[in-house]
Amino acid sequence: MHVRKITEGPMMANCYVVYDDNKNGFLIDPVYPGGKIENYIDKNKINIGFILLTHTHFDHVLGLDYFKNKLNVKVYASEDSKDIANDPDYNLSRGYCDLDLKIDFYLKDGEVFSEYKIKAIKTPGHSLDSMSYKVEDDIFSGDTLFNLSIGRSDFPGGNFNTLINSIKNKIFIYDDDTKIHPGHGESTSIAFEKENNPFLI
């Protein structure tokens, strides 16, 4: 699978376009419809089949309605998003914007889905509905694990101990050479974070 990171929006969040050699694939976190994401998809003639959400904080879903309608696709998120996705205190949109997130399918921990055999991994701690996705040798960690850092745990539904447990017992169980693609910043690997992340060594 090919992975293209595109950083957009006021919080400089990462969207990922993931696709195979036949130019079929999916979006992870449609962060903002500023032009770069849609231009990349159109220029490379990629057929997007669905959208995945790592969590429903506003900076990761500002483009959801736009891309869902533009691409005419379904949206997947954690089953824990069901009751909080449109709560402005949980999605952090209060006083910033109005969100009406439309999610079609809710995923359970460990569920493997789609023709790409994506594994859904519940990784709470940053938010109640944080979900990481493993695709081949890549993990898309949202705001759970960053390059040399971890996600904030002081938002509603966040918990520091839960976050550390998610990283160590749900992500670090995979091969050291597994690539980590976070919701902000640069990509990394499990091996690098085990050896260098100050929150985890």
Disulfide bonds with the S-S distance in Angstrom:
none
